[in-house]
Amino acid sequence: MKNKNGSSTKCVHSGDLIDDRFKGATSPLFPSTAYDFIDVEDDKYPRYFNTPNQIALSKKIADLENCDSALLFSSGIAAIYTSLFSFIKTGDHVIFQSSIYGGTLNLVIKEFKKFNIEYSLVDSFLIDDYEDKIKDNTKIIFVESPSNPLLKIIDLNAISNLSTKYNLISIIDNTFSSPINQNPADFGIDIVLHSATKYLGGHSDILAGALASSEANVNKIVESSINYGGNLSEYTVWLLERSIKTLSLRVNKQNQNAIHIAEYLTTVGKVKSVFYPGLKSHPDHELSKKQMRGFGGMMSFELSDLNTAILFTRKLKLVKSAMSLGGVESTLCSPSLTSHSKISKVKRENLGIFDGLLRFSVGIEDHEDIIADLNQAFEKI
């Protein structure tokens, strides 16, 4: 039965471990890697994804994504790799949205050929273009919405219907939205992935990944997962659970800040383009309103060239230059030098990722202070 509590309540209370001995308010930590095997229902072992803290936090993430079950991983890319390779084998074919996290794209380009697995990249967000790529050996459609780094939106219900029509598995990287702003399972998406390093962790001090899906899919993924060794340590699980308790508060504040900052950026003469689905001028604004409860804390904007972008970044005082995203502090990075640096410049520009593009992760500071910092940096370039 699905948990009908609100997202803030789920963040705080879903999957709580009860401290029966001392009656503490927080979940106890069970760091053991060695458990008894006599007269027990199942053999507990961290790599089996079944230790107490892993089970409890998986329940919380499943509830937040309106799914039956969930798993935790040592990184977002571990969750991505494991979910893919649990459903494909040599000779299979996978369809990917081309505008996705650079690490995922690099994984596909570098690793799939080793296993003779075919893939197609779809540059558009039109569903007919995805259907055109389907072959007899296609197994998975993999998308990201909003996309990294251009914040494009794809119709999740249409992707789900297409996958159902051809008996395919649909997978989405939901990192940019977080479960607070978007629940892809509600639109029929089969597997929902997160780099928990980002919004779920939220303090730029945890490396983790997660996925949520049906119990049947998760059970199948576990069968592969125990062979890959990508489980999360109990200490990090406990820290991640603590972080998620404030996820709703953090993300809602970031949503509020982001729209103020996006609107400000549209007035700056040195900014060529602003990419944020919360702006009415965004081409996917109406679709994002249907799929998202909030527009998120991620945006990108484009300056004239790489030299200008780097100079601007160096002039910032409050906003930090950093490769990651989703933390309480506002951070800025150049996709050309970070997330998409392993992709050729020609390919990046074909995707619309030019050297002057900056990806902005809006934090929870007062939005007036963030804007003031951006403004003083613009004045110096």
C-alpha positions as CSV (number, residue, x, y, z in Angstrom):
1,M,0.0,0.0,0.0
2,K,1.3,3.4,-1.0
3,N,2.2,5.9,1.8
4,K,-0.4,8.7,1.5
5,N,1.4,11.1,3.8
6,G,2.7,14.4,2.4
7,S,6.3,14.6,1.1
8,S,7.6,16.5,4.2
9,T,6.1,13.9,6.5
10,K,7.6,11.1,4.4
11,C,11.0,12.9,4.6
12,V,10.9,12.9,8.4
13,H,9.1,9.6,9.3
14,S,9.1,7.1,6.5
15,G,11.4,4.1,7.1
16,D,12.4,5.2,10.6
17,L,14.3,2.6,12.6
18,I,12.9,2.4,16.1
19,D,15.3,2.7,19.0
20,D,13.6,0.1,21.2
21,R,16.3,0.1,23.9
22,F,16.9,3.8,24.7
23,K,13.8,5.3,23.0
24,G,15.9,7.9,21.1
25,A,14.1,10.1,18.6
26,T,16.6,9.4,15.7
27,S,17.3,6.1,13.9
28,P,20.1,4.1,15.5
29,L,23.1,3.2,13.4
30,F,24.0,-0.5,12.9
31,P,27.6,-0.4,11.5
32,S,28.2,-4.1,11.7
33,T,29.4,-6.0,8.7
34,A,29.0,-9.4,10.4
35,Y,25.7,-10.9,11.4
36,D,24.6,-14.2,12.9
37,F,23.5,-16.9,10.3
38,I,21.9,-19.4,12.7
39,D,18.1,-19.3,13.1
40,V,17.6,-16.2,11.0
41,E,15.2,-15.5,8.2
42,D,17.9,-14.2,5.8
43,D,21.7,-13.8,5.9
44,K,22.4,-10.2,6.4
45,Y,25.4,-8.7,4.7
46,P,26.0,-5.2,3.4
47,R,26.7,-6.3,-0.2
48,Y,23.2,-8.0,-0.1
49,F,21.5,-4.7,0.4
50,N,19.6,-6.1,3.4
51,T,21.2,-4.6,6.6
52,P,19.0,-2.6,8.9
53,N,19.9,1.0,7.9
54,Q,19.9,0.1,4.2
55,I,16.4,-1.4,4.5
56,A,15.0,1.6,6.5
57,L,16.4,4.3,4.1
58,S,15.3,2.3,1.1
59,K,11.8,2.4,2.5
60,K,11.9,6.2,2.8
61,I,13.1,6.7,-0.7
62,A,10.5,4.3,-2.1
63,D,7.8,6.2,-0.3
64,L,9.1,9.5,-1.5
65,E,9.0,8.3,-5.1
66,N,5.6,6.5,-4.7
67,C,7.3,3.2,-5.5
68,D,7.1,-0.2,-3.9
69,S,10.8,-0.7,-3.3
70,A,14.2,1.0,-3.5
71,L,18.0,0.4,-3.3
72,L,21.0,2.4,-2.2
73,F,24.3,2.6,-4.0
74,S,27.8,3.9,-3.5
75,S,27.3,6.6,-6.2
76,G,24.8,7.8,-8.8
77,I,26.7,6.2,-11.6
78,A,26.7,2.9,-9.7
79,A,22.9,3.1,-9.6
80,I,22.8,3.9,-13.3
81,Y,25.2,1.1,-14.4
82,T,23.5,-1.5,-12.2
83,S,20.0,-0.7,-13.4
84,L,21.0,-0.9,-17.0
85,F,23.1,-4.1,-16.8
86,S,20.4,-5.8,-14.8
87,F,18.1,-5.8,-17.9
88,I,20.5,-6.0,-20.9
89,K,23.0,-8.4,-22.3
90,T,25.3,-8.8,-25.3
91,G,23.4,-8.1,-28.5
92,D,20.7,-5.9,-26.9
93,H,19.9,-2.3,-27.8
94,V,19.2,0.7,-25.6
95,I,17.7,4.1,-26.5
96,F,19.1,7.2,-24.7
97,Q,18.1,10.8,-24.7
98,S,21.3,12.4,-25.9
99,S,20.9,15.4,-23.5
100,I,21.8,13.6,-20.3
101,Y,24.4,13.6,-17.6
102,G,27.9,13.5,-19.1
103,G,28.9,10.6,-16.9
104,T,26.1,8.5,-18.2
105,L,26.9,9.4,-21.8
106,N,30.6,8.5,-21.2
107,L,29.6,5.2,-19.6
108,V,27.5,4.3,-22.7
109,I,30.1,5.4,-25.2
110,K,33.1,3.7,-23.4
111,E,31.6,0.6,-21.9
112,F,28.8,-0.7,-24.1
113,K,31.1,-1.6,-27.0
114,K,33.0,-3.9,-24.7
115,F,29.9,-6.0,-24.3
116,N,28.7,-5.7,-27.9
117,I,25.6,-3.8,-26.7
118,E,24.0,-1.4,-29.2
119,Y,22.7,2.1,-28.4
120,S,21.0,5.0,-30.1
121,L,21.1,8.6,-29.0
122,V,18.0,10.8,-29.7
123,D,18.8,14.5,-30.0
124,S,15.2,15.6,-29.9
125,F,12.4,15.4,-27.3
126,L,9.7,14.3,-29.7
127,I,8.3,10.9,-28.9
128,D,8.1,9.9,-32.6
129,D,11.8,10.2,-32.8
130,Y,12.2,7.7,-29.9
131,E,9.8,5.3,-31.6
132,D,11.8,5.5,-34.8
133,K,14.8,4.2,-33.0
134,I,13.1,1.1,-31.6
135,K,14.5,-2.3,-32.9
136,D,13.6,-5.9,-32.3
137,N,16.5,-6.1,-29.8
138,T,15.6,-2.8,-27.9
139,K,15.2,-3.4,-24.2
140,I,15.3,0.0,-22.5
141,I,14.5,3.7,-23.0
142,F,16.6,6.0,-20.8
143,V,15.7,9.7,-20.3
144,E,16.5,12.6,-18.0
145,S,14.0,15.3,-17.2
146,P,14.8,18.1,-16.6
147,S,17.9,17.4,-18.7
148,N,21.5,18.1,-17.7
149,P,22.6,20.9,-18.3
150,L,20.0,22.6,-20.6
151,L,16.9,21.9,-18.5
152,K,14.8,20.4,-21.3
153,I,11.6,18.5,-20.4
154,I,10.4,15.3,-22.0
155,D,6.8,14.0,-21.8
156,L,7.0,11.2,-19.2
157,N,3.6,9.9,-19.8
158,A,4.3,9.5,-23.5
159,I,7.7,7.7,-22.8
160,S,5.8,5.4,-20.4
161,N,3.1,4.6,-23.0
162,L,5.8,4.0,-25.7
163,S,7.7,1.7,-23.5
164,T,4.5,-0.3,-22.6
165,K,3.5,-0.5,-26.3
166,Y,6.8,-2.2,-27.1
167,N,7.3,-4.1,-23.8
168,L,10.4,-2.0,-22.9
169,I,11.8,-0.9,-19.5
170,S,11.6,2.9,-19.0
171,I,14.3,4.5,-16.8
172,I,14.7,8.1,-15.8
173,D,17.4,10.0,-14.0
174,N,15.4,12.2,-11.6
175,T,18.3,13.8,-9.9
176,F,17.6,17.4,-11.0
177,S,14.0,17.3,-9.8
178,S,14.3,15.3,-6.6
179,P,11.2,13.4,-5.3
180,I,9.9,16.7,-3.9
181,N,9.3,18.2,-7.3
182,Q,8.6,15.2,-9.5
183,N,7.5,11.6,-9.2
184,P,8.0,9.8,-12.5
185,A,6.4,6.6,-11.3
186,D,3.1,8.5,-11.2
187,F,3.4,8.8,-15.0
188,G,4.3,5.2,-15.5
189,I,8.1,5.3,-15.6
190,D,9.5,1.9,-14.5
191,I,12.7,2.8,-12.7
192,V,13.6,6.2,-11.1
193,L,17.3,6.9,-10.5
194,H,19.1,9.5,-8.3
195,S,22.6,10.7,-7.7
196,A,21.9,11.0,-3.9
197,T,25.2,13.0,-3.8
198,K,23.0,15.9,-5.0
199,Y,19.6,16.9,-3.6
200,L,19.0,13.9,-1.4
201,G,22.3,14.4,0.4
202,G,22.1,18.1,0.0
203,H,25.2,19.2,1.9
204,S,27.9,18.4,-0.5
205,D,29.5,15.9,1.8
206,I,27.9,12.5,0.9
207,L,28.6,10.3,-2.2
208,A,25.6,8.0,-2.9
209,G,23.1,6.8,-5.4
210,A,19.6,5.4,-5.3
211,L,16.9,3.8,-7.4
212,A,13.2,3.2,-6.9
213,S,10.9,0.9,-8.7
214,S,8.4,-2.0,-8.4
215,E,9.3,-4.9,-6.1
216,A,9.7,-7.2,-9.0
217,N,12.2,-4.9,-10.7
218,V,14.2,-4.2,-7.6
219,N,14.4,-7.9,-6.8
220,K,15.8,-8.5,-10.3
221,I,18.3,-5.6,-9.9
222,V,19.5,-7.0,-6.5
223,E,20.4,-10.3,-8.3
224,S,22.9,-8.3,-10.3
225,S,23.8,-5.8,-7.6
226,I,25.3,-8.3,-5.2
227,N,27.9,-9.2,-7.9
228,Y,28.9,-5.6,-8.6
229,G,29.6,-4.5,-5.1
230,G,28.1,-1.1,-5.4
231,N,26.4,-1.0,-2.0
232,L,26.5,2.0,0.3
233,S,28.4,1.9,3.7
234,E,26.1,2.0,6.8
235,Y,27.7,5.2,8.0
236,T,26.8,7.0,4.8
237,V,23.4,5.5,4.8
238,W,22.8,6.9,8.3
239,L,24.1,10.4,7.2
240,L,21.9,10.3,4.1
241,E,18.8,9.5,6.1
242,R,19.5,12.4,8.3
243,S,19.9,14.7,5.3
244,I,16.7,13.5,3.7
245,K,14.7,14.6,6.8
246,T,15.2,18.2,5.6
247,L,14.9,17.5,1.9
248,S,11.5,19.0,1.5
249,L,12.4,22.2,3.3
250,R,15.6,22.6,1.3
251,V,14.1,21.9,-2.1
252,N,11.1,24.2,-1.6
253,K,13.5,27.0,-0.6
254,Q,15.6,26.4,-3.6
255,N,12.5,26.4,-5.8
256,Q,11.6,29.8,-4.5
257,N,15.1,31.2,-4.9
258,A,15.5,29.9,-8.4
259,I,12.6,31.7,-10.0
260,H,13.8,35.0,-8.6
261,I,17.3,34.4,-9.9
262,A,16.1,33.2,-13.3
263,E,13.9,36.2,-13.8
264,Y,16.8,38.5,-12.8
265,L,19.2,36.8,-15.3
266,T,16.8,37.5,-18.1
267,T,17.3,41.2,-17.5
268,V,21.1,41.1,-17.6
269,G,22.5,42.3,-21.0
270,K,25.6,40.1,-20.8
271,V,23.5,36.9,-20.6
272,K,22.5,35.5,-24.0
273,S,20.1,32.8,-22.8
274,V,18.5,31.5,-19.6
275,F,17.4,27.9,-19.4
276,Y,14.9,27.3,-16.6
277,P,11.5,25.5,-16.9
278,G,9.9,27.9,-14.4
279,L,10.2,30.8,-16.8
280,K,7.1,31.3,-19.0
281,S,9.5,31.8,-21.9
282,H,10.9,28.3,-21.6
283,P,9.6,26.2,-24.5
284,D,8.6,23.3,-22.2
285,H,7.0,25.5,-19.4
286,E,3.5,24.1,-19.8
287,L,4.7,20.5,-19.9
288,S,6.8,21.0,-16.8
289,K,3.8,22.5,-15.0
290,K,1.9,19.2,-15.7
291,Q,4.8,17.0,-14.5
292,M,6.4,18.9,-11.7
293,R,5.2,20.4,-8.4
294,G,8.1,22.8,-8.4
295,F,10.5,23.8,-11.1
296,G,13.7,23.0,-9.1
297,G,16.9,24.8,-8.1
298,M,18.8,24.0,-11.3
299,M,19.2,26.4,-14.2
300,S,21.8,27.3,-16.9
301,F,22.7,30.5,-18.6
302,E,25.0,31.3,-21.5
303,L,27.5,34.1,-21.7
304,S,29.5,35.1,-24.8
305,D,32.4,32.6,-24.5
306,L,34.4,30.4,-22.2
307,N,36.9,33.2,-21.3
308,T,34.0,35.4,-20.2
309,A,32.4,32.6,-18.3
310,I,35.5,31.7,-16.3
311,L,36.2,35.3,-15.6
312,F,32.7,35.8,-14.3
313,T,33.0,32.7,-12.1
314,R,36.2,33.9,-10.6
315,K,34.6,37.3,-9.6
316,L,31.9,35.6,-7.6
317,K,32.2,35.8,-3.8
318,L,29.2,34.1,-2.3
319,V,28.4,31.6,-5.0
320,K,31.0,28.8,-5.1
321,S,32.8,27.3,-8.1
322,A,32.1,23.6,-7.8
323,M,31.5,20.5,-9.9
324,S,28.6,19.1,-8.0
325,L,25.1,20.4,-7.4
326,G,22.0,20.3,-5.1
327,G,23.7,21.4,-1.9
328,V,22.5,24.1,0.5
329,E,25.2,26.5,-0.9
330,S,24.8,28.0,-4.4
331,T,27.4,26.7,-6.8
332,L,28.3,27.3,-10.4
333,C,30.2,25.3,-13.0
334,S,31.1,25.1,-16.6
335,P,29.6,21.9,-18.2
336,S,32.3,22.1,-20.9
337,L,35.0,21.8,-18.2
338,T,33.2,19.4,-15.8
339,S,30.2,17.1,-16.4
340,H,30.5,17.1,-20.2
341,S,34.3,17.5,-20.5
342,K,34.8,13.9,-21.7
343,I,32.6,14.6,-24.7
344,S,34.2,16.2,-27.8
345,K,33.6,19.9,-28.4
346,V,31.8,19.2,-31.6
347,K,29.4,16.8,-29.9
348,R,28.8,19.2,-27.0
349,E,27.9,22.0,-29.4
350,N,25.6,19.7,-31.4
351,L,23.8,19.2,-28.1
352,G,23.7,23.0,-27.5
353,I,26.4,23.0,-24.8
354,F,28.7,25.9,-25.8
355,D,31.8,27.0,-23.9
356,G,30.0,30.0,-22.5
357,L,27.3,27.9,-20.8
358,L,27.3,28.0,-17.0
359,R,25.2,25.6,-14.9
360,F,23.8,27.1,-11.7
361,S,22.7,25.2,-8.7
362,V,20.7,27.6,-6.5
363,G,21.2,27.2,-2.8
364,I,19.1,28.2,0.3
365,E,20.7,31.6,0.9
366,D,18.5,34.7,0.8
367,H,17.9,35.2,-2.9
368,E,18.6,38.9,-2.6
369,D,22.2,38.1,-1.5
370,I,22.7,35.6,-4.4
371,I,21.5,38.2,-6.9
372,A,23.8,40.9,-5.4
373,D,26.7,38.6,-5.8
374,L,25.9,37.7,-9.4
375,N,25.4,41.4,-10.1
376,Q,28.8,42.5,-8.8
377,A,30.4,39.8,-10.8
378,F,28.7,40.9,-14.0
379,E,29.9,44.4,-13.4
380,K,33.5,43.2,-13.5
381,I,33.4,41.4,-16.8
